Amino acid sequence: MCNTQSLNQGLKAIRDKIIEIIQYYDNNKYDLNIFEKEYTSWEGSWNTFTSTLREYQSCESPPEHKIKLGNQLQCVKDKTQVLLK
């Protein structure tokens, strides 16, 4: 079994960094309107990924779980790139 506390700390650290980026650009309402759609899309993919990751906490996940999780992580990466543009 994976260490749940370490997993949660790692996920929180990643999410905190994304929030830092958002806060950097949170100078006015105009900035927020520019990337609100991208952030909402990113947040949805992030929530899906973290939910699945917590569901598959076992270190001995079958290959289909790893593939699903990998695909969801790729989606988060892609949406992060869009958010940062």
Residue pairs with C-beta under 8 A, 6 or more apart in sequence:
1 57
1 58
1 59
2 57
2 58
2 59
4 57
7 53
7 54
7 57
11 50
11 53
15 46
18 42
18 46
18 80
18 83
21 83
21 84
22 39
25 31
25 32
25 35
26 32
35 83
38 79
38 82
38 83
39 83
41 79
41 82
41 83
42 76
42 79
42 80
42 82
42 83
45 72
45 75
45 76
45 79
46 76
46 79
48 72
48 75
49 69
49 72
49 73
49 75
49 76
52 68
52 69
52 72
53 69
56 65
56 69
61 69
